[in-house]
Amino acid sequence: MSMLGKTFVVTGGASGIGLAIVRKLVQMSASVHVIDWSDNFQDLDAKEGKVWFYPSVDVSKREDVTKAFNSIAERTPKLHGLVNCAGIVRQHPTTVENDAIFKQILDVNLGGTWNVTTEFMRVVNAEDATAKKPDTSIVNIGSTSSYRGFPYIPGYVASKHAVLGLTRAWAQEFGPLGIRVNMIGPGVVATPMTKVEGGSAKADALTGIPVALDRLAEPEEIADVAHYLLGSSASYVNGQGIEVNGGWLG
């Protein structure tokens, strides 16, 4: 489905799932604003005029996000969708010594989703906060951890459960304006985040994790679902969490 004439914002868009979503949207003729903590975006030159990059943005910091969205609004005041993909995962046991790690994960994964979405809504509602916006969609990238518990990543699990909660709350709050909010819950995806130093992504990621398809997801498979949720084909899909996990057996 073509996205010609539409403009989207994607956080965490410089690598992994976020980059796959950016590429999918551009392939479908959309324009994309890419927000990332990194200062390197390999696709920028090839897609000049279709993609704008906002580097070194920490989504956990309100001032960083506000600055990025002020620039976005100057370039393209009309926005049609948002993908909240920026996130981190760190292993840590549940001990007093890990307070800072736990807080950092919540600040990025949950606080970042809040910061970005509220700034997005500020821009979307700039002309008229009460006007219907039926062609607008928000997609949050959660995780299979939005539905399940896993040991030694309590901060990640808690943050992704909370992202599902925000998704459902915002679907009710923004729905009367015609704005849809949904979440994708990927299983284990072959991205830099799943690669553990000294091992292979497949071996490390699938250890003890029963997946019926017996493989990792490719980022493009998550991007296809995001493309669907952002488009008019999903016009009556709202407040849903869609798991894309290859048939999780656990």
NUKOL-864082 format. One record per residue (C-alpha): chain; residue in one letter; y, x negated, z negated; residue number from 1. Coordinates in pm, 1 decimal. Example, Ala and Ser with C-alpha at 12.3 -4.5 7.8 and 13.67 -1.06 7.14 Angstrom:
2
node ch->A; aa->A; yy->-450.0; xx->-1230.0; zz->-780.0; i->1 $
node ch->A; aa->S; yy->-106.0; xx->-1367.0; zz->-714.0; i->2 $
***
This chain:
250
node ch->A; aa->M; yy->0.0; xx->0.0; zz->0.0; i->1 $
node ch->A; aa->S; yy->333.9; xx->-144.0; zz->106.8; i->2 $
node ch->A; aa->M; yy->598.1; xx->-221.9; zz->-155.1; i->3 $
node ch->A; aa->L; yy->872.8; xx->-270.5; zz->101.8; i->4 $
node ch->A; aa->G; yy->1217.2; xx->-218.6; zz->-49.2; i->5 $
node ch->A; aa->K; yy->1095.2; xx->-239.2; zz->-407.7; i->6 $
node ch->A; aa->T; yy->1183.9; xx->-500.7; zz->-667.7; i->7 $
node ch->A; aa->F; yy->975.5; xx->-603.9; zz->-966.7; i->8 $
node ch->A; aa->V; yy->995.9; xx->-834.1; zz->-1267.6; i->9 $
node ch->A; aa->V; yy->689.0; xx->-1036.9; zz->-1367.2; i->10 $
node ch->A; aa->T; yy->677.8; xx->-1248.8; zz->-1682.0; i->11 $
node ch->A; aa->G; yy->435.4; xx->-1537.6; zz->-1703.2; i->12 $
node ch->A; aa->G; yy->449.3; xx->-1538.2; zz->-1324.6; i->13 $
node ch->A; aa->A; yy->429.9; xx->-1911.9; zz->-1263.2; i->14 $
node ch->A; aa->S; yy->54.7; xx->-1944.1; zz->-1316.0; i->15 $
node ch->A; aa->G; yy->-271.3; xx->-1761.0; zz->-1371.8; i->16 $
node ch->A; aa->I; yy->-278.8; xx->-1381.8; zz->-1360.3; i->17 $
node ch->A; aa->G; yy->99.7; xx->-1359.1; zz->-1338.8; i->18 $
node ch->A; aa->L; yy->112.8; xx->-1580.8; zz->-1031.0; i->19 $
node ch->A; aa->A; yy->-160.9; xx->-1375.9; zz->-864.6; i->20 $
node ch->A; aa->I; yy->41.6; xx->-1060.1; zz->-929.1; i->21 $
node ch->A; aa->V; yy->356.6; xx->-1217.5; zz->-784.1; i->22 $
node ch->A; aa->R; yy->166.7; xx->-1321.7; zz->-471.9; i->23 $
node ch->A; aa->K; yy->14.1; xx->-975.2; zz->-433.3; i->24 $
node ch->A; aa->L; yy->351.7; xx->-802.5; zz->-460.7; i->25 $
node ch->A; aa->V; yy->513.3; xx->-1038.8; zz->-210.7; i->26 $
node ch->A; aa->Q; yy->217.5; xx->-988.5; zz->22.6; i->27 $
node ch->A; aa->M; yy->291.8; xx->-615.8; zz->-0.7; i->28 $
node ch->A; aa->S; yy->656.2; xx->-685.0; zz->101.5; i->29 $
node ch->A; aa->A; yy->813.7; xx->-650.9; zz->-244.0; i->30 $
node ch->A; aa->S; yy->1083.1; xx->-869.9; zz->-396.8; i->31 $
node ch->A; aa->V; yy->998.1; xx->-1026.9; zz->-732.3; i->32 $
node ch->A; aa->H; yy->1188.6; xx->-1178.5; zz->-1022.7; i->33 $
node ch->A; aa->V; yy->962.4; xx->-1432.3; zz->-1195.1; i->34 $
node ch->A; aa->I; yy->1022.4; xx->-1520.2; zz->-1560.9; i->35 $
node ch->A; aa->D; yy->828.2; xx->-1805.9; zz->-1719.9; i->36 $
node ch->A; aa->W; yy->852.4; xx->-2066.3; zz->-1996.1; i->37 $
node ch->A; aa->S; yy->761.8; xx->-2330.5; zz->-1737.4; i->38 $
node ch->A; aa->D; yy->1026.6; xx->-2496.1; zz->-1521.8; i->39 $
node ch->A; aa->N; yy->790.0; xx->-2526.4; zz->-1224.9; i->40 $
node ch->A; aa->F; yy->703.9; xx->-2250.8; zz->-978.2; i->41 $
node ch->A; aa->Q; yy->500.6; xx->-2377.8; zz->-686.1; i->42 $
node ch->A; aa->D; yy->549.9; xx->-2073.3; zz->-461.9; i->43 $
node ch->A; aa->L; yy->928.6; xx->-2057.6; zz->-473.3; i->44 $
node ch->A; aa->D; yy->1008.9; xx->-2250.6; zz->-154.9; i->45 $
node ch->A; aa->A; yy->751.7; xx->-2065.0; zz->54.0; i->46 $
node ch->A; aa->K; yy->890.4; xx->-1726.6; zz->-48.8; i->47 $
node ch->A; aa->E; yy->1263.7; xx->-1793.2; zz->-41.6; i->48 $
node ch->A; aa->G; yy->1456.3; xx->-1468.9; zz->-22.9; i->49 $
node ch->A; aa->K; yy->1170.7; xx->-1264.3; zz->-171.2; i->50 $
node ch->A; aa->V; yy->1132.0; xx->-1436.7; zz->-508.3; i->51 $
node ch->A; aa->W; yy->1381.1; xx->-1544.3; zz->-774.3; i->52 $
node ch->A; aa->F; yy->1265.9; xx->-1777.0; zz->-1051.9; i->53 $
node ch->A; aa->Y; yy->1400.4; xx->-1791.3; zz->-1407.6; i->54 $
node ch->A; aa->P; yy->1255.0; xx->-2106.5; zz->-1569.1; i->55 $
node ch->A; aa->S; yy->1231.7; xx->-2217.3; zz->-1931.5; i->56 $
node ch->A; aa->V; yy->1253.4; xx->-1863.1; zz->-2069.3; i->57 $
node ch->A; aa->D; yy->1089.9; xx->-1812.4; zz->-2407.8; i->58 $
node ch->A; aa->V; yy->1014.9; xx->-1440.3; zz->-2416.6; i->59 $
node ch->A; aa->S; yy->998.5; xx->-1450.5; zz->-2796.4; i->60 $
node ch->A; aa->K; yy->1372.1; xx->-1529.6; zz->-2802.4; i->61 $
node ch->A; aa->R; yy->1602.3; xx->-1235.6; zz->-2737.4; i->62 $
node ch->A; aa->E; yy->1886.0; xx->-1455.6; zz->-2611.9; i->63 $
node ch->A; aa->D; yy->1663.7; xx->-1613.6; zz->-2343.8; i->64 $
node ch->A; aa->V; yy->1545.0; xx->-1276.2; zz->-2220.6; i->65 $
node ch->A; aa->T; yy->1892.1; xx->-1120.8; zz->-2221.7; i->66 $
node ch->A; aa->K; yy->2029.9; xx->-1409.9; zz->-2017.3; i->67 $
node ch->A; aa->A; yy->1750.0; xx->-1375.2; zz->-1762.2; i->68 $
node ch->A; aa->F; yy->1800.4; xx->-1000.4; zz->-1723.8; i->69 $
node ch->A; aa->N; yy->2176.1; xx->-1037.8; zz->-1689.3; i->70 $
node ch->A; aa->S; yy->2108.5; xx->-1264.7; zz->-1391.4; i->71 $
node ch->A; aa->I; yy->1849.2; xx->-1023.2; zz->-1256.1; i->72 $
node ch->A; aa->A; yy->2091.3; xx->-730.4; zz->-1277.2; i->73 $
node ch->A; aa->E; yy->2354.4; xx->-926.1; zz->-1086.1; i->74 $
node ch->A; aa->R; yy->2111.0; xx->-996.9; zz->-803.0; i->75 $
node ch->A; aa->T; yy->1927.0; xx->-664.9; zz->-781.5; i->76 $
node ch->A; aa->P; yy->2054.3; xx->-392.6; zz->-1015.6; i->77 $
node ch->A; aa->K; yy->1782.2; xx->-153.5; zz->-896.1; i->78 $
node ch->A; aa->L; yy->1441.7; xx->-237.1; zz->-1044.5; i->79 $
node ch->A; aa->H; yy->1118.0; xx->-50.2; zz->-974.5; i->80 $
node ch->A; aa->G; yy->872.0; xx->-210.2; zz->-1209.9; i->81 $
node ch->A; aa->L; yy->782.9; xx->-463.8; zz->-1474.8; i->82 $
node ch->A; aa->V; yy->468.5; xx->-661.7; zz->-1550.3; i->83 $
node ch->A; aa->N; yy->450.3; xx->-812.6; zz->-1899.5; i->84 $
node ch->A; aa->C; yy->206.9; xx->-1098.5; zz->-1844.3; i->85 $
node ch->A; aa->A; yy->350.8; xx->-1380.2; zz->-2057.2; i->86 $
node ch->A; aa->G; yy->120.6; xx->-1464.0; zz->-2345.6; i->87 $
node ch->A; aa->I; yy->-56.7; xx->-1732.6; zz->-2542.7; i->88 $
node ch->A; aa->V; yy->-390.4; xx->-1770.5; zz->-2719.0; i->89 $
node ch->A; aa->R; yy->-472.5; xx->-2025.7; zz->-2988.3; i->90 $
node ch->A; aa->Q; yy->-787.4; xx->-2059.3; zz->-3192.9; i->91 $
node ch->A; aa->H; yy->-733.6; xx->-2059.0; zz->-3568.6; i->92 $
node ch->A; aa->P; yy->-926.3; xx->-1948.3; zz->-3876.0; i->93 $
node ch->A; aa->T; yy->-773.5; xx->-1698.2; zz->-4115.7; i->94 $
node ch->A; aa->T; yy->-621.5; xx->-1932.9; zz->-4372.0; i->95 $
node ch->A; aa->V; yy->-285.2; xx->-1979.3; zz->-4540.9; i->96 $
node ch->A; aa->E; yy->-236.6; xx->-2300.9; zz->-4345.2; i->97 $
node ch->A; aa->N; yy->-229.4; xx->-2103.8; zz->-4018.8; i->98 $
node ch->A; aa->D; yy->64.0; xx->-1875.2; zz->-4101.9; i->99 $
node ch->A; aa->A; yy->285.2; xx->-2043.5; zz->-3841.4; i->100 $
node ch->A; aa->I; yy->26.4; xx->-2017.1; zz->-3563.2; i->101 $
node ch->A; aa->F; yy->-36.4; xx->-1649.4; zz->-3640.2; i->102 $
node ch->A; aa->K; yy->335.3; xx->-1573.8; zz->-3634.1; i->103 $
node ch->A; aa->Q; yy->391.1; xx->-1768.1; zz->-3311.5; i->104 $
node ch->A; aa->I; yy->121.3; xx->-1570.7; zz->-3129.5; i->105 $
node ch->A; aa->L; yy->265.6; xx->-1239.2; zz->-3248.4; i->106 $
node ch->A; aa->D; yy->618.1; xx->-1348.6; zz->-3157.0; i->107 $
node ch->A; aa->V; yy->518.0; xx->-1429.1; zz->-2797.9; i->108 $
node ch->A; aa->N; yy->253.3; xx->-1168.4; zz->-2718.8; i->109 $
node ch->A; aa->L; yy->399.0; xx->-871.9; zz->-2906.8; i->110 $
node ch->A; aa->G; yy->762.0; xx->-968.1; zz->-2962.4; i->111 $
node ch->A; aa->G; yy->791.8; xx->-1095.2; zz->-2606.7; i->112 $
node ch->A; aa->T; yy->659.3; xx->-768.0; zz->-2466.7; i->113 $
node ch->A; aa->W; yy->914.6; xx->-582.2; zz->-2678.9; i->114 $
node ch->A; aa->N; yy->1204.0; xx->-810.5; zz->-2583.6; i->115 $
node ch->A; aa->V; yy->1134.3; xx->-799.3; zz->-2211.0; i->116 $
node ch->A; aa->T; yy->1070.2; xx->-425.8; zz->-2193.7; i->117 $
node ch->A; aa->T; yy->1383.5; xx->-334.2; zz->-2387.0; i->118 $
node ch->A; aa->E; yy->1594.2; xx->-555.7; zz->-2159.1; i->119 $
node ch->A; aa->F; yy->1423.5; xx->-405.8; zz->-1853.8; i->120 $
node ch->A; aa->M; yy->1506.4; xx->-56.1; zz->-1978.7; i->121 $
node ch->A; aa->R; yy->1866.4; xx->-162.0; zz->-2041.8; i->122 $
node ch->A; aa->V; yy->1901.9; xx->-254.5; zz->-1674.7; i->123 $
node ch->A; aa->V; yy->1706.9; xx->45.4; zz->-1545.6; i->124 $
node ch->A; aa->N; yy->1919.0; xx->286.0; zz->-1752.5; i->125 $
node ch->A; aa->A; yy->2251.8; xx->113.6; zz->-1683.9; i->126 $
node ch->A; aa->E; yy->2385.5; xx->382.7; zz->-1450.5; i->127 $
node ch->A; aa->D; yy->2241.3; xx->690.1; zz->-1620.8; i->128 $
node ch->A; aa->A; yy->2004.7; xx->675.8; zz->-1917.2; i->129 $
node ch->A; aa->T; yy->1901.9; xx->1040.3; zz->-1872.4; i->130 $
node ch->A; aa->A; yy->1832.8; xx->1034.9; zz->-1497.7; i->131 $
node ch->A; aa->K; yy->1475.6; xx->1064.5; zz->-1374.7; i->132 $
node ch->A; aa->K; yy->1322.8; xx->742.3; zz->-1244.6; i->133 $
node ch->A; aa->P; yy->989.3; xx->857.5; zz->-1099.1; i->134 $
node ch->A; aa->D; yy->930.9; xx->543.9; zz->-892.6; i->135 $
node ch->A; aa->T; yy->939.5; xx->312.2; zz->-1195.8; i->136 $
node ch->A; aa->S; yy->631.0; xx->165.5; zz->-1361.2; i->137 $
node ch->A; aa->I; yy->559.6; xx->-78.6; zz->-1643.7; i->138 $
node ch->A; aa->V; yy->229.3; xx->-265.8; zz->-1663.9; i->139 $
node ch->A; aa->N; yy->140.7; xx->-458.5; zz->-1977.6; i->140 $
node ch->A; aa->I; yy->-131.0; xx->-721.2; zz->-1959.3; i->141 $
node ch->A; aa->G; yy->-346.0; xx->-679.3; zz->-2265.4; i->142 $
node ch->A; aa->S; yy->-701.7; xx->-803.7; zz->-2300.6; i->143 $
node ch->A; aa->T; yy->-1051.8; xx->-694.2; zz->-2378.0; i->144 $
node ch->A; aa->S; yy->-931.2; xx->-807.5; zz->-2722.6; i->145 $
node ch->A; aa->S; yy->-708.6; xx->-498.6; zz->-2721.3; i->146 $
node ch->A; aa->Y; yy->-1028.1; xx->-303.3; zz->-2794.5; i->147 $
node ch->A; aa->R; yy->-1256.9; xx->-550.5; zz->-2972.9; i->148 $
node ch->A; aa->G; yy->-1253.0; xx->-807.0; zz->-3249.3; i->149 $
node ch->A; aa->F; yy->-1342.5; xx->-1171.6; zz->-3199.3; i->150 $
node ch->A; aa->P; yy->-1361.7; xx->-1445.4; zz->-3463.7; i->151 $
node ch->A; aa->Y; yy->-1119.3; xx->-1736.8; zz->-3484.3; i->152 $
node ch->A; aa->I; yy->-851.6; xx->-1575.1; zz->-3265.3; i->153 $
node ch->A; aa->P; yy->-715.6; xx->-1317.7; zz->-3514.7; i->154 $
node ch->A; aa->G; yy->-355.2; xx->-1358.9; zz->-3401.8; i->155 $
node ch->A; aa->Y; yy->-446.8; xx->-1298.9; zz->-3039.1; i->156 $
node ch->A; aa->V; yy->-665.7; xx->-998.2; zz->-3121.5; i->157 $
node ch->A; aa->A; yy->-397.4; xx->-842.9; zz->-3342.3; i->158 $
node ch->A; aa->S; yy->-124.8; xx->-898.5; zz->-3083.5; i->159 $
node ch->A; aa->K; yy->-328.4; xx->-748.8; zz->-2799.3; i->160 $
node ch->A; aa->H; yy->-424.1; xx->-444.4; zz->-3006.4; i->161 $
node ch->A; aa->A; yy->-52.4; xx->-399.2; zz->-3069.4; i->162 $
node ch->A; aa->V; yy->30.0; xx->-426.0; zz->-2698.1; i->163 $
node ch->A; aa->L; yy->-204.0; xx->-132.2; zz->-2636.1; i->164 $
node ch->A; aa->G; yy->-20.2; xx->57.1; zz->-2909.9; i->165 $
node ch->A; aa->L; yy->316.5; xx->-13.9; zz->-2749.7; i->166 $
node ch->A; aa->T; yy->179.2; xx->97.4; zz->-2414.5; i->167 $
node ch->A; aa->R; yy->75.1; xx->434.5; zz->-2551.2; i->168 $
node ch->A; aa->A; yy->399.1; xx->481.6; zz->-2745.5; i->169 $
node ch->A; aa->W; yy->618.1; xx->392.6; zz->-2448.0; i->170 $
node ch->A; aa->A; yy->418.2; xx->617.1; zz->-2216.0; i->171 $
node ch->A; aa->Q; yy->521.3; xx->908.2; zz->-2438.1; i->172 $
node ch->A; aa->E; yy->879.1; xx->789.7; zz->-2486.4; i->173 $
node ch->A; aa->F; yy->956.5; xx->699.2; zz->-2124.7; i->174 $
node ch->A; aa->G; yy->735.5; xx->961.0; zz->-1959.4; i->175 $
node ch->A; aa->P; yy->1003.2; xx->1234.4; zz->-1959.4; i->176 $
node ch->A; aa->L; yy->1214.6; xx->1000.4; zz->-1744.1; i->177 $
node ch->A; aa->G; yy->928.9; xx->967.0; zz->-1496.0; i->178 $
node ch->A; aa->I; yy->859.7; xx->607.7; zz->-1602.9; i->179 $
node ch->A; aa->R; yy->489.4; xx->531.8; zz->-1632.5; i->180 $
node ch->A; aa->V; yy->351.4; xx->272.4; zz->-1874.9; i->181 $
node ch->A; aa->N; yy->-5.4; xx->143.4; zz->-1857.3; i->182 $
node ch->A; aa->M; yy->-204.8; xx->-157.2; zz->-1973.1; i->183 $
node ch->A; aa->I; yy->-465.9; xx->-371.9; zz->-1803.6; i->184 $
node ch->A; aa->G; yy->-729.0; xx->-520.1; zz->-2033.6; i->185 $
node ch->A; aa->P; yy->-883.4; xx->-814.9; zz->-1848.7; i->186 $
node ch->A; aa->G; yy->-1204.9; xx->-974.6; zz->-1960.1; i->187 $
node ch->A; aa->V; yy->-1239.9; xx->-1348.8; zz->-1918.5; i->188 $
node ch->A; aa->V; yy->-1042.2; xx->-1462.7; zz->-1614.2; i->189 $
node ch->A; aa->A; yy->-1064.3; xx->-1797.1; zz->-1435.5; i->190 $
node ch->A; aa->T; yy->-717.4; xx->-1926.7; zz->-1521.8; i->191 $
node ch->A; aa->P; yy->-580.9; xx->-2242.8; zz->-1685.5; i->192 $
node ch->A; aa->M; yy->-585.9; xx->-2053.6; zz->-2017.0; i->193 $
node ch->A; aa->T; yy->-967.1; xx->-2026.6; zz->-2009.7; i->194 $
node ch->A; aa->K; yy->-1020.7; xx->-2395.5; zz->-1931.6; i->195 $
node ch->A; aa->V; yy->-1113.7; xx->-2592.1; zz->-2239.7; i->196 $
node ch->A; aa->E; yy->-1058.6; xx->-2965.5; zz->-2222.5; i->197 $
node ch->A; aa->G; yy->-1382.5; xx->-3147.9; zz->-2149.3; i->198 $
node ch->A; aa->G; yy->-1575.7; xx->-2841.0; zz->-2032.5; i->199 $
node ch->A; aa->S; yy->-1599.7; xx->-2596.4; zz->-1747.5; i->200 $
node ch->A; aa->A; yy->-1415.7; xx->-2265.4; zz->-1750.3; i->201 $
node ch->A; aa->K; yy->-1734.5; xx->-2067.5; zz->-1686.7; i->202 $
node ch->A; aa->A; yy->-1944.7; xx->-2241.5; zz->-1950.3; i->203 $
node ch->A; aa->D; yy->-1673.8; xx->-2233.6; zz->-2216.2; i->204 $
node ch->A; aa->A; yy->-1554.2; xx->-1880.4; zz->-2149.9; i->205 $
node ch->A; aa->L; yy->-1893.1; xx->-1712.8; zz->-2117.2; i->206 $
node ch->A; aa->T; yy->-2058.1; xx->-1873.1; zz->-2418.8; i->207 $
node ch->A; aa->G; yy->-2180.4; xx->-1583.3; zz->-2630.7; i->208 $
node ch->A; aa->I; yy->-1999.1; xx->-1326.1; zz->-2415.0; i->209 $
node ch->A; aa->P; yy->-2226.3; xx->-1078.6; zz->-2234.5; i->210 $
node ch->A; aa->V; yy->-2075.5; xx->-979.9; zz->-1899.1; i->211 $
node ch->A; aa->A; yy->-2292.9; xx->-768.2; zz->-1670.4; i->212 $
node ch->A; aa->L; yy->-2160.5; xx->-930.6; zz->-1352.3; i->213 $
node ch->A; aa->D; yy->-2232.3; xx->-1276.1; zz->-1501.2; i->214 $
node ch->A; aa->R; yy->-1912.2; xx->-1435.3; zz->-1376.1; i->215 $
node ch->A; aa->L; yy->-1545.8; xx->-1473.4; zz->-1460.1; i->216 $
node ch->A; aa->A; yy->-1286.0; xx->-1249.4; zz->-1302.6; i->217 $
node ch->A; aa->E; yy->-1057.7; xx->-1402.1; zz->-1044.7; i->218 $
node ch->A; aa->P; yy->-682.7; xx->-1357.3; zz->-1107.2; i->219 $
node ch->A; aa->E; yy->-654.8; xx->-1170.2; zz->-777.0; i->220 $
node ch->A; aa->E; yy->-889.0; xx->-900.1; zz->-909.2; i->221 $
node ch->A; aa->I; yy->-647.2; xx->-830.1; zz->-1193.2; i->222 $
node ch->A; aa->A; yy->-354.1; xx->-840.7; zz->-950.0; i->223 $
node ch->A; aa->D; yy->-515.7; xx->-569.3; zz->-738.1; i->224 $
node ch->A; aa->V; yy->-521.7; xx->-334.7; zz->-1037.9; i->225 $
node ch->A; aa->A; yy->-160.4; xx->-418.3; zz->-1124.4; i->226 $
node ch->A; aa->H; yy->-58.8; xx->-342.4; zz->-765.2; i->227 $
node ch->A; aa->Y; yy->-228.5; xx->-3.1; zz->-792.2; i->228 $
node ch->A; aa->L; yy->-61.2; xx->84.6; zz->-1122.5; i->229 $
node ch->A; aa->L; yy->282.8; xx->-17.7; zz->-995.6; i->230 $
node ch->A; aa->G; yy->252.6; xx->195.0; zz->-682.8; i->231 $
node ch->A; aa->S; yy->277.0; xx->562.1; zz->-595.3; i->232 $
node ch->A; aa->S; yy->-102.0; xx->599.9; zz->-573.7; i->233 $
node ch->A; aa->A; yy->-102.7; xx->589.1; zz->-954.8; i->234 $
node ch->A; aa->S; yy->178.9; xx->844.0; zz->-988.0; i->235 $
node ch->A; aa->Y; yy->-10.8; xx->1050.0; zz->-1249.2; i->236 $
node ch->A; aa->V; yy->-161.1; xx->757.5; zz->-1440.5; i->237 $
node ch->A; aa->N; yy->29.9; xx->709.4; zz->-1765.8; i->238 $
node ch->A; aa->G; yy->-49.8; xx->577.0; zz->-2111.2; i->239 $
node ch->A; aa->Q; yy->-382.6; xx->432.9; zz->-2002.8; i->240 $
node ch->A; aa->G; yy->-559.6; xx->110.4; zz->-2085.5; i->241 $
node ch->A; aa->I; yy->-776.2; xx->1.9; zz->-1794.6; i->242 $
node ch->A; aa->E; yy->-1040.2; xx->-257.1; zz->-1875.9; i->243 $
node ch->A; aa->V; yy->-1123.3; xx->-499.1; zz->-1594.5; i->244 $
node ch->A; aa->N; yy->-1403.1; xx->-696.1; zz->-1754.3; i->245 $
node ch->A; aa->G; yy->-1705.2; xx->-704.1; zz->-1525.4; i->246 $
node ch->A; aa->G; yy->-1906.6; xx->-471.6; zz->-1746.7; i->247 $
node ch->A; aa->W; yy->-1869.2; xx->-595.5; zz->-2103.2; i->248 $
node ch->A; aa->L; yy->-2199.0; xx->-555.7; zz->-2285.0; i->249 $
node ch->A; aa->G; yy->-2084.0; xx->-656.0; zz->-2632.1; i->250 $
***
